[in-house]
Amino acid sequence: MAQGIIIRTNGTVEGQDFNGLSDYQSVVGGLITSIFAVNGDIEGYANDEGLLLGLPLNPVASILFGQYLVGNVIIIGAPDDEGKDTDATMTTLHLQYMTQLQAAQIMHSNSLAFTE
């Protein structure tokens, strides 16, 4: 089991306990793909077919991970030595509060545009 954070496309952020693959798939709405932040401190999961399915842009997750992401995104801690998911760290959990502010700024700003 891993504690993580869900970043929804509408900018809302919430914590959740994940018990495995089915929990991850339920949140992202399908098959999952692993994503990693540039600094490698956090891992996330997104819908593997999100672009093909036309899922909406997730601007907050895109900024955090430094790549174009669509649909709901899950943040968890970096994998351990055995490759198992770990809990999001206190630093990562702090993102729950920071990302809500970022989301509000992004959603109400015309100064940031993403293109495919």
N, CA, C and O atoms as CSV, one atom per row, in Angstrom:
chain,resi,resn,atom,element,x,y,z
A,1,MET,N,N,0.845,-1.181,0.000
A,1,MET,CA,C,0.000,0.000,0.000
A,1,MET,C,C,0.888,1.241,0.000
A,1,MET,O,O,1.904,1.288,0.694
A,2,ALA,N,N,0.503,2.228,-0.771
A,2,ALA,CA,C,1.247,3.480,-0.837
A,2,ALA,C,C,0.291,4.651,-0.666
A,2,ALA,O,O,-0.822,4.646,-1.191
A,3,GLN,N,N,0.743,5.648,0.073
A,3,GLN,CA,C,-0.018,6.890,0.193
A,3,GLN,C,C,0.398,7.803,-0.946
A,3,GLN,O,O,1.585,7.964,-1.230
A,4,GLY,N,N,-0.576,8.386,-1.584
A,4,GLY,CA,C,-0.258,9.264,-2.696
A,4,GLY,C,C,-1.206,10.434,-2.803
A,4,GLY,O,O,-2.043,10.665,-1.931
A,5,ILE,N,N,-1.059,11.163,-3.886
A,5,ILE,CA,C,-1.844,12.368,-4.145
A,5,ILE,C,C,-2.441,12.254,-5.542
A,5,ILE,O,O,-1.759,11.861,-6.489
A,6,ILE,N,N,-3.701,12.596,-5.660
A,6,ILE,CA,C,-4.365,12.652,-6.959
A,6,ILE,C,C,-4.428,14.117,-7.379
A,6,ILE,O,O,-4.890,14.969,-6.621
A,7,ILE,N,N,-3.963,14.400,-8.588
A,7,ILE,CA,C,-4.131,15.734,-9.171
A,7,ILE,C,C,-5.132,15.573,-10.305
A,7,ILE,O,O,-4.847,14.930,-11.315
A,8,ARG,N,N,-6.293,16.157,-10.128
A,8,ARG,CA,C,-7.356,16.055,-11.131
A,8,ARG,C,C,-7.197,17.165,-12.174
A,8,ARG,O,O,-6.533,18.172,-11.926
A,9,THR,N,N,-7.802,16.971,-13.318
A,9,THR,CA,C,-7.668,17.935,-14.409
A,9,THR,C,C,-8.261,19.296,-14.073
A,9,THR,O,O,-7.880,20.303,-14.669
A,10,ASN,N,N,-9.187,19.331,-13.128
A,10,ASN,CA,C,-9.787,20.621,-12.741
A,10,ASN,C,C,-8.960,21.348,-11.688
A,10,ASN,O,O,-9.360,22.407,-11.204
A,11,GLY,N,N,-7.795,20.777,-11.329
A,11,GLY,CA,C,-6.898,21.428,-10.386
A,11,GLY,C,C,-7.077,21.001,-8.946
A,11,GLY,O,O,-6.267,21.375,-8.098
A,12,THR,N,N,-8.114,20.227,-8.637
A,12,THR,CA,C,-8.279,19.777,-7.259
A,12,THR,C,C,-7.241,18.700,-6.952
A,12,THR,O,O,-6.832,17.929,-7.820
A,13,VAL,N,N,-6.837,18.677,-5.697
A,13,VAL,CA,C,-5.786,17.775,-5.242
A,13,VAL,C,C,-6.269,17.097,-3.970
A,13,VAL,O,O,-6.828,17.747,-3.088
A,14,GLU,N,N,-6.050,15.775,-3.875
A,14,GLU,CA,C,-6.480,15.059,-2.680
A,14,GLU,C,C,-5.547,13.894,-2.397
A,14,GLU,O,O,-4.968,13.316,-3.317
A,15,GLY,N,N,-5.403,13.554,-1.141
A,15,GLY,CA,C,-4.606,12.408,-0.743
A,15,GLY,C,C,-5.440,11.141,-0.790
A,15,GLY,O,O,-6.660,11.183,-0.631
A,16,GLN,N,N,-4.768,10.003,-1.012
A,16,GLN,CA,C,-5.469,8.722,-1.041
A,16,GLN,C,C,-4.473,7.593,-0.787
A,16,GLN,O,O,-3.301,7.688,-1.151
A,17,ASP,N,N,-4.957,6.528,-0.160
A,17,ASP,CA,C,-4.179,5.298,-0.017
A,17,ASP,C,C,-4.466,4.421,-1.227
A,17,ASP,O,O,-5.618,4.260,-1.630
A,18,PHE,N,N,-3.403,3.853,-1.805
A,18,PHE,CA,C,-3.532,2.996,-2.973
A,18,PHE,C,C,-3.091,1.589,-2.608
A,18,PHE,O,O,-2.023,1.393,-2.029
A,19,ASN,N,N,-3.927,0.603,-2.952
A,19,ASN,CA,C,-3.633,-0.789,-2.630
A,19,ASN,C,C,-3.133,-1.595,-3.817
A,19,ASN,O,O,-3.026,-2.818,-3.728
A,20,GLY,N,N,-2.830,-0.944,-4.909
A,20,GLY,CA,C,-2.292,-1.673,-6.045
A,20,GLY,C,C,-2.838,-1.195,-7.371
A,20,GLY,O,O,-3.467,-0.141,-7.472
A,21,LEU,N,N,-2.577,-2.002,-8.384
A,21,LEU,CA,C,-2.881,-1.657,-9.766
A,21,LEU,C,C,-4.323,-1.236,-9.983
A,21,LEU,O,O,-4.573,-0.241,-10.662
A,22,SER,N,N,-5.269,-1.961,-9.430
A,22,SER,CA,C,-6.680,-1.638,-9.684
A,22,SER,C,C,-7.045,-0.261,-9.139
A,22,SER,O,O,-7.856,0.446,-9.737
A,23,ASP,N,N,-6.453,0.124,-8.010
A,23,ASP,CA,C,-6.708,1.469,-7.467
A,23,ASP,C,C,-6.158,2.543,-8.400
A,23,ASP,O,O,-6.819,3.548,-8.658
A,24,TYR,N,N,-4.932,2.321,-8.909
A,24,TYR,CA,C,-4.328,3.289,-9.834
A,24,TYR,C,C,-5.167,3.413,-11.099
A,24,TYR,O,O,-5.440,4.521,-11.561
A,25,GLN,N,N,-5.578,2.273,-11.662
A,25,GLN,CA,C,-6.350,2.286,-12.899
A,25,GLN,C,C,-7.706,2.962,-12.718
A,25,GLN,O,O,-8.196,3.640,-13.620
A,26,SER,N,N,-8.299,2.773,-11.558
A,26,SER,CA,C,-9.592,3.400,-11.285
A,26,SER,C,C,-9.483,4.922,-11.311
A,26,SER,O,O,-10.359,5.599,-11.850
A,27,VAL,N,N,-8.426,5.454,-10.737
A,27,VAL,CA,C,-8.259,6.915,-10.666
A,27,VAL,C,C,-7.954,7.515,-12.031
A,27,VAL,O,O,-8.510,8.554,-12.388
A,28,VAL,N,N,-7.066,6.865,-12.809
A,28,VAL,CA,C,-6.702,7.438,-14.105
A,28,VAL,C,C,-7.672,7.045,-15.216
A,28,VAL,O,O,-7.630,7.612,-16.308
A,29,GLY,N,N,-8.537,6.085,-14.944
A,29,GLY,CA,C,-9.565,5.710,-15.909
A,29,GLY,C,C,-9.100,4.775,-17.001
A,29,GLY,O,O,-9.602,4.834,-18.123
A,30,GLY,N,N,-8.150,3.911,-16.689
A,30,GLY,CA,C,-7.694,2.948,-17.694
A,30,GLY,C,C,-6.310,2.434,-17.387
A,30,GLY,O,O,-5.865,2.424,-16.240
A,31,LEU,N,N,-5.629,2.000,-18.459
A,31,LEU,CA,C,-4.269,1.495,-18.312
A,31,LEU,C,C,-3.350,2.596,-17.806
A,31,LEU,O,O,-3.548,3.769,-18.121
A,32,ILE,N,N,-2.334,2.216,-17.015
A,32,ILE,CA,C,-1.446,3.231,-16.447
A,32,ILE,C,C,-0.082,3.208,-17.118
A,32,ILE,O,O,0.351,2.189,-17.656
A,33,THR,N,N,0.578,4.348,-17.075
A,33,THR,CA,C,1.966,4.460,-17.477
A,33,THR,C,C,2.697,5.215,-16.372
A,33,THR,O,O,2.161,6.161,-15.794
A,34,SER,N,N,3.922,4.790,-16.083
A,34,SER,CA,C,4.723,5.454,-15.052
A,34,SER,C,C,5.316,6.733,-15.605
A,34,SER,O,O,5.756,6.789,-16.753
A,35,ILE,N,N,5.321,7.754,-14.773
A,35,ILE,CA,C,5.956,9.027,-15.122
A,35,ILE,C,C,6.845,9.424,-13.954
A,35,ILE,O,O,6.550,9.100,-12.804
A,36,PHE,N,N,7.931,10.124,-14.249
A,36,PHE,CA,C,8.871,10.540,-13.216
A,36,PHE,C,C,9.153,12.026,-13.345
A,36,PHE,O,O,9.272,12.554,-14.450
A,37,ALA,N,N,9.259,12.698,-12.198
A,37,ALA,CA,C,9.641,14.103,-12.192
A,37,ALA,C,C,11.107,14.208,-12.602
A,37,ALA,O,O,11.871,13.253,-12.462
A,38,VAL,N,N,11.485,15.361,-13.102
A,38,VAL,CA,C,12.846,15.579,-13.569
A,38,VAL,C,C,13.869,15.277,-12.472
A,38,VAL,O,O,14.925,14.707,-12.747
A,39,ASN,N,N,13.557,15.658,-11.228
A,39,ASN,CA,C,14.509,15.434,-10.132
A,39,ASN,C,C,14.499,13.997,-9.627
A,39,ASN,O,O,15.351,13.625,-8.820
A,40,GLY,N,N,13.553,13.184,-10.087
A,40,GLY,CA,C,13.501,11.776,-9.725
A,40,GLY,C,C,12.962,11.484,-8.344
A,40,GLY,O,O,12.923,10.323,-7.934
A,41,ASP,N,N,12.543,12.512,-7.607
A,41,ASP,CA,C,12.073,12.312,-6.245
A,41,ASP,C,C,10.652,11.774,-6.171
A,41,ASP,O,O,10.261,11.187,-5.162
A,42,ILE,N,N,9.896,11.967,-7.208
A,42,ILE,CA,C,8.518,11.486,-7.187
A,42,ILE,C,C,8.222,10.703,-8.450
A,42,ILE,O,O,8.781,10.953,-9.518
A,43,GLU,N,N,7.339,9.767,-8.289
A,43,GLU,CA,C,6.849,8.967,-9.406
A,43,GLU,C,C,5.367,9.235,-9.511
A,43,GLU,O,O,4.713,9.581,-8.527
A,44,GLY,N,N,4.857,9.078,-10.674
A,44,GLY,CA,C,3.436,9.239,-10.848
A,44,GLY,C,C,2.895,8.241,-11.846
A,44,GLY,O,O,3.643,7.534,-12.522
A,45,TYR,N,N,1.594,8.202,-11.919
A,45,TYR,CA,C,0.909,7.368,-12.902
A,45,TYR,C,C,-0.113,8.226,-13.632
A,45,TYR,O,O,-0.802,9.053,-13.034
A,46,ALA,N,N,-0.192,8.008,-14.931
A,46,ALA,CA,C,-1.171,8.680,-15.775
A,46,ALA,C,C,-1.809,7.630,-16.670
A,46,ALA,O,O,-1.333,6.497,-16.739
A,47,ASN,N,N,-2.878,8.001,-17.351
A,47,ASN,CA,C,-3.545,7.093,-18.282
A,47,ASN,C,C,-2.660,6.907,-19.508
A,47,ASN,O,O,-2.300,7.876,-20.177
A,48,ASP,N,N,-2.315,5.663,-19.797
A,48,ASP,CA,C,-1.417,5.340,-20.903
A,48,ASP,C,C,-1.994,5.736,-22.253
A,48,ASP,O,O,-1.238,6.022,-23.182
A,49,GLU,N,N,-3.306,5.757,-22.382
A,49,GLU,CA,C,-3.958,6.077,-23.648
A,49,GLU,C,C,-4.679,7.419,-23.595
A,49,GLU,O,O,-5.562,7.694,-24.408
A,50,GLY,N,N,-4.294,8.252,-22.630
A,50,GLY,CA,C,-4.997,9.508,-22.416
A,50,GLY,C,C,-5.083,10.406,-23.625
A,50,GLY,O,O,-6.139,10.981,-23.886
A,51,LEU,N,N,-3.995,10.544,-24.376
A,51,LEU,CA,C,-4.026,11.386,-25.568
A,51,LEU,C,C,-4.951,10.802,-26.629
A,51,LEU,O,O,-5.718,11.529,-27.261
A,52,LEU,N,N,-4.877,9.488,-26.820
A,52,LEU,CA,C,-5.743,8.836,-27.804
A,52,LEU,C,C,-7.218,8.955,-27.443
A,52,LEU,O,O,-8.079,9.057,-28.316
A,53,LEU,N,N,-7.493,8.941,-26.142
A,53,LEU,CA,C,-8.871,9.040,-25.662
A,53,LEU,C,C,-9.369,10.478,-25.606
A,53,LEU,O,O,-10.551,10.720,-25.361
A,54,GLY,N,N,-8.473,11.429,-25.833
A,54,GLY,CA,C,-8.861,12.842,-25.806
A,54,GLY,C,C,-9.116,13.373,-24.415
A,54,GLY,O,O,-9.933,14.277,-24.237
A,55,LEU,N,N,-8.425,12.824,-23.416
A,55,LEU,CA,C,-8.593,13.322,-22.046
A,55,LEU,C,C,-8.094,14.756,-21.953
A,55,LEU,O,O,-7.180,15.143,-22.682
A,56,PRO,N,N,-8.690,15.555,-21.057
A,56,PRO,CA,C,-8.297,16.961,-20.950
A,56,PRO,C,C,-6.900,17.132,-20.351
A,56,PRO,O,O,-6.420,16.289,-19.594
A,57,LEU,N,N,-6.272,18.232,-20.709
A,57,LEU,CA,C,-4.967,18.598,-20.183
A,57,LEU,C,C,-5.005,18.668,-18.658
A,57,LEU,O,O,-5.990,19.124,-18.075
A,58,ASN,N,N,-3.948,18.223,-18.028
A,58,ASN,CA,C,-3.775,18.388,-16.582
A,58,ASN,C,C,-2.624,19.373,-16.402
A,58,ASN,O,O,-1.469,18.957,-16.320
A,59,PRO,N,N,-2.920,20.674,-16.340
A,59,PRO,CA,C,-1.852,21.680,-16.321
A,59,PRO,C,C,-0.960,21.612,-15.087
A,59,PRO,O,O,0.249,21.820,-15.192
A,60,VAL,N,N,-1.528,21.328,-13.935
A,60,VAL,CA,C,-0.721,21.283,-12.716
A,60,VAL,C,C,0.257,20.115,-12.782
A,60,VAL,O,O,1.445,20.291,-12.509
A,61,ALA,N,N,-0.218,18.937,-13.137
A,61,ALA,CA,C,0.660,17.768,-13.254
A,61,ALA,C,C,1.703,17.989,-14.345
A,61,ALA,O,O,2.852,17.573,-14.196
A,62,SER,N,N,1.314,18.636,-15.433
A,62,SER,CA,C,2.260,18.900,-16.518
A,62,SER,C,C,3.424,19.760,-16.027
A,62,SER,O,O,4.575,19.520,-16.392
A,63,ILE,N,N,3.126,20.749,-15.210
A,63,ILE,CA,C,4.184,21.602,-14.658
A,63,ILE,C,C,5.055,20.813,-13.691
A,63,ILE,O,O,6.281,20.900,-13.754
A,64,LEU,N,N,4.442,20.051,-12.804
A,64,LEU,CA,C,5.202,19.308,-11.799
A,64,LEU,C,C,6.127,18.271,-12.420
A,64,LEU,O,O,7.245,18.074,-11.946
A,65,PHE,N,N,5.669,17.609,-13.475
A,65,PHE,CA,C,6.460,16.545,-14.085
A,65,PHE,C,C,7.267,17.001,-15.293
A,65,PHE,O,O,8.098,16.251,-15.803
A,66,GLY,N,N,7.027,18.225,-15.752
A,66,GLY,CA,C,7.798,18.749,-16.870
A,66,GLY,C,C,7.489,18.092,-18.198
A,66,GLY,O,O,8.355,18.005,-19.069
A,67,GLN,N,N,6.256,17.627,-18.360
A,67,GLN,CA,C,5.829,17.016,-19.620
A,67,GLN,C,C,4.328,17.200,-19.783
A,67,GLN,O,O,3.612,17.433,-18.809
A,68,TYR,N,N,3.861,17.093,-21.014
A,68,TYR,CA,C,2.444,17.265,-21.319
A,68,TYR,C,C,1.686,16.058,-20.800
A,68,TYR,O,O,1.892,14.942,-21.279
A,69,LEU,N,N,0.802,16.270,-19.817
A,69,LEU,CA,C,0.026,15.179,-19.227
A,69,LEU,C,C,-1.459,15.483,-19.319
A,69,LEU,O,O,-1.881,16.631,-19.179
A,70,VAL,N,N,-2.241,14.447,-19.555
A,70,VAL,CA,C,-3.690,14.585,-19.645
A,70,VAL,C,C,-4.347,13.637,-18.652
A,70,VAL,O,O,-3.751,12.649,-18.223
A,71,GLY,N,N,-5.576,13.957,-18.299
A,71,GLY,CA,C,-6.332,13.120,-17.366
A,71,GLY,C,C,-5.836,13.267,-15.936
A,71,GLY,O,O,-4.904,14.022,-15.661
A,72,ASN,N,N,-6.474,12.535,-15.034
A,72,ASN,CA,C,-6.062,12.546,-13.633
A,72,ASN,C,C,-4.690,11.907,-13.504
A,72,ASN,O,O,-4.377,10.938,-14.197
A,73,VAL,N,N,-3.875,12.456,-12.611
A,73,VAL,CA,C,-2.516,11.955,-12.395
A,73,VAL,C,C,-2.345,11.638,-10.922
A,73,VAL,O,O,-2.838,12.362,-10.057
A,74,ILE,N,N,-1.643,10.549,-10.644
A,74,ILE,CA,C,-1.348,10.127,-9.274
A,74,ILE,C,C,0.119,10.394,-8.994
A,74,ILE,O,O,0.978,10.092,-9.821
A,75,ILE,N,N,0.407,10.960,-7.829
A,75,ILE,CA,C,1.782,11.130,-7.370
A,75,ILE,C,C,2.010,10.179,-6.204
A,75,ILE,O,O,1.222,10.131,-5.259
A,76,ILE,N,N,3.095,9.429,-6.287
A,76,ILE,CA,C,3.528,8.593,-5.163
A,76,ILE,C,C,5.020,8.812,-4.990
A,76,ILE,O,O,5.638,9.534,-5.772
A,77,GLY,N,N,5.603,8.193,-3.968
A,77,GLY,CA,C,7.039,8.309,-3.769
A,77,GLY,C,C,7.804,7.508,-4.811
A,77,GLY,O,O,7.244,6.651,-5.495
A,78,ALA,N,N,9.099,7.805,-4.917
A,78,ALA,CA,C,9.950,7.054,-5.839
A,78,ALA,C,C,9.986,5.590,-5.415
A,78,ALA,O,O,9.861,5.288,-4.228
A,79,PRO,N,N,10.155,4.678,-6.370
A,79,PRO,CA,C,10.179,3.258,-6.008
A,79,PRO,C,C,11.373,2.912,-5.119
A,79,PRO,O,O,12.427,3.543,-5.197
A,80,ASP,N,N,11.187,1.896,-4.272
A,80,ASP,CA,C,12.281,1.449,-3.410
A,80,ASP,C,C,13.234,0.555,-4.205
A,80,ASP,O,O,13.071,0.385,-5.413
A,81,ASP,N,N,14.219,-0.009,-3.529
A,81,ASP,CA,C,15.227,-0.838,-4.202
A,81,ASP,C,C,14.637,-2.064,-4.885
A,81,ASP,O,O,15.242,-2.607,-5.809
A,82,GLU,N,N,13.470,-2.502,-4.443
A,82,GLU,CA,C,12.812,-3.660,-5.038
A,82,GLU,C,C,11.803,-3.258,-6.115
A,82,GLU,O,O,11.131,-4.113,-6.692
A,83,GLY,N,N,11.701,-1.948,-6.385
A,83,GLY,CA,C,10.786,-1.463,-7.402
A,83,GLY,C,C,9.362,-1.275,-6.934
A,83,GLY,O,O,8.474,-1.029,-7.750
A,84,LYS,N,N,9.120,-1.385,-5.623
A,84,LYS,CA,C,7.769,-1.225,-5.086
A,84,LYS,C,C,7.489,0.253,-4.818
A,84,LYS,O,O,8.377,1.024,-4.453
A,85,ASP,N,N,6.229,0.616,-5.012
A,85,ASP,CA,C,5.812,1.993,-4.752
A,85,ASP,C,C,5.997,2.336,-3.284
A,85,ASP,O,O,5.796,1.495,-2.408
A,86,THR,N,N,6.382,3.580,-3.024
A,86,THR,CA,C,6.527,4.071,-1.656
A,86,THR,C,C,5.578,5.235,-1.434
A,86,THR,O,O,5.022,5.791,-2.382
A,87,ASP,N,N,5.401,5.595,-0.174
A,87,ASP,CA,C,4.553,6.734,0.156
A,87,ASP,C,C,5.160,8.021,-0.377
A,87,ASP,O,O,6.380,8.167,-0.464
A,88,ALA,N,N,4.290,8.942,-0.727
A,88,ALA,CA,C,4.752,10.281,-1.055
A,88,ALA,C,C,5.394,10.867,0.200
A,88,ALA,O,O,4.859,10.716,1.298
A,89,THR,N,N,6.522,11.524,0.047
A,89,THR,CA,C,7.232,12.101,1.194
A,89,THR,C,C,6.504,13.340,1.709
A,89,THR,O,O,5.585,13.847,1.065
A,90,MET,N,N,6.920,13.810,2.855
A,90,MET,CA,C,6.312,15.033,3.400
A,90,MET,C,C,6.485,16.189,2.418
A,90,MET,O,O,5.586,17.018,2.276
A,91,THR,N,N,7.622,16.252,1.743
A,91,THR,CA,C,7.829,17.300,0.740
A,91,THR,C,C,6.802,17.161,-0.374
A,91,THR,O,O,6.225,18.150,-0.825
A,92,THR,N,N,6.581,15.939,-0.811
A,92,THR,CA,C,5.603,15.699,-1.867
A,92,THR,C,C,4.199,16.022,-1.377
A,92,THR,O,O,3.406,16.626,-2.099
A,93,LEU,N,N,3.895,15.616,-0.148
A,93,LEU,CA,C,2.567,15.910,0.385
A,93,LEU,C,C,2.324,17.413,0.485
A,93,LEU,O,O,1.185,17.868,0.381
A,94,HIS,N,N,3.396,18.184,0.688
A,94,HIS,CA,C,3.266,19.638,0.722
A,94,HIS,C,C,2.768,20.164,-0.623
A,94,HIS,O,O,2.136,21.219,-0.686
A,95,LEU,N,N,3.054,19.425,-1.701
A,95,LEU,CA,C,2.569,19.811,-3.020
A,95,LEU,C,C,1.053,19.901,-3.052
A,95,LEU,O,O,0.486,20.646,-3.852
A,96,GLN,N,N,0.393,19.139,-2.180
A,96,GLN,CA,C,-1.060,19.171,-2.131
A,96,GLN,C,C,-1.559,20.598,-1.934
A,96,GLN,O,O,-2.569,20.996,-2.514
A,97,TYR,N,N,-0.856,21.352,-1.128
A,97,TYR,CA,C,-1.265,22.731,-0.870
A,97,TYR,C,C,-0.728,23.676,-1.936
A,97,TYR,O,O,-1.431,24.591,-2.365
A,98,MET,N,N,0.494,23.466,-2.359
A,98,MET,CA,C,1.088,24.326,-3.376
A,98,MET,C,C,0.352,24.207,-4.693
A,98,MET,O,O,0.120,25.214,-5.361
A,99,THR,N,N,-0.024,22.991,-5.082
A,99,THR,CA,C,-0.638,22.795,-6.381
A,99,THR,C,C,-2.037,23.396,-6.452
A,99,THR,O,O,-2.485,23.786,-7.530
A,100,GLN,N,N,-2.720,23.473,-5.338
A,100,GLN,CA,C,-4.035,24.110,-5.375
A,100,GLN,C,C,-3.891,25.575,-5.740
A,100,GLN,O,O,-4.697,26.103,-6.507
A,101,LEU,N,N,-2.876,26.242,-5.200
A,101,LEU,CA,C,-2.627,27.637,-5.539
A,101,LEU,C,C,-2.212,27.749,-7.006
A,101,LEU,O,O,-2.704,28.615,-7.728
A,102,GLN,N,N,-1.305,26.870,-7.445
A,102,GLN,CA,C,-0.883,26.891,-8.843
A,102,GLN,C,C,-2.063,26.657,-9.770
A,102,GLN,O,O,-2.210,27.341,-10.782
A,103,ALA,N,N,-2.897,25.699,-9.428
A,103,ALA,CA,C,-4.043,25.370,-10.273
A,103,ALA,C,C,-4.955,26.580,-10.421
A,103,ALA,O,O,-5.429,26.882,-11.517
A,104,ALA,N,N,-5.194,27.264,-9.318
A,104,ALA,CA,C,-6.052,28.445,-9.368
A,104,ALA,C,C,-5.447,29.508,-10.276
A,104,ALA,O,O,-6.157,30.151,-11.050
A,105,GLN,N,N,-4.132,29.690,-10.179
A,105,GLN,CA,C,-3.466,30.684,-11.016
A,105,GLN,C,C,-3.502,30.285,-12.484
A,105,GLN,O,O,-3.734,31.122,-13.357
A,106,ILE,N,N,-3.271,29.002,-12.753
A,106,ILE,CA,C,-3.245,28.517,-14.132
A,106,ILE,C,C,-4.625,28.580,-14.761
A,106,ILE,O,O,-4.782,29.039,-15.893
A,107,MET,N,N,-5.626,28.116,-14.021
A,107,MET,CA,C,-6.977,28.054,-14.573
A,107,MET,C,C,-7.541,29.438,-14.888
A,107,MET,O,O,-8.413,29.576,-15.746
A,108,HIS,N,N,-7.047,30.452,-14.201
A,108,HIS,CA,C,-7.606,31.789,-14.374
A,108,HIS,C,C,-6.640,32.739,-15.079
A,108,HIS,O,O,-6.802,33.958,-15.020
A,109,SER,N,N,-5.651,32.180,-15.735
A,109,SER,CA,C,-4.650,33.006,-16.393
A,109,SER,C,C,-4.625,32.691,-17.883
A,109,SER,O,O,-4.712,31.532,-18.289
A,110,ASN,N,N,-4.508,33.722,-18.673
A,110,ASN,CA,C,-4.354,33.523,-20.105
A,110,ASN,C,C,-2.889,33.547,-20.514
A,110,ASN,O,O,-2.574,33.435,-21.699
A,111,SER,N,N,-1.988,33.692,-19.543
A,111,SER,CA,C,-0.574,33.844,-19.874
A,111,SER,C,C,0.119,32.510,-20.095
A,111,SER,O,O,1.256,32.493,-20.566
A,112,LEU,N,N,-0.523,31.388,-19.774
A,112,LEU,CA,C,0.107,30.084,-19.938
A,112,LEU,C,C,-0.684,29.287,-20.959
A,112,LEU,O,O,-1.885,29.067,-20.802
A,113,ALA,N,N,-0.005,28.866,-21.989
A,113,ALA,CA,C,-0.681,28.077,-23.022
A,113,ALA,C,C,0.138,26.833,-23.316
A,113,ALA,O,O,1.360,26.904,-23.447
A,114,PHE,N,N,-0.522,25.711,-23.420
A,114,PHE,CA,C,0.134,24.462,-23.795
A,114,PHE,C,C,-0.265,24.126,-25.211
A,114,PHE,O,O,-1.424,24.284,-25.594
A,115,THR,N,N,0.688,23.666,-25.982
A,115,THR,CA,C,0.382,23.187,-27.323
A,115,THR,C,C,0.936,21.787,-27.457
A,115,THR,O,O,1.919,21.422,-26.811
A,116,GLU,N,N,0.300,21.020,-28.294
A,116,GLU,CA,C,0.762,19.636,-28.512
A,116,GLU,C,C,1.924,19.611,-29.462
A,116,GLU,O,O,2.448,18.540,-29.767
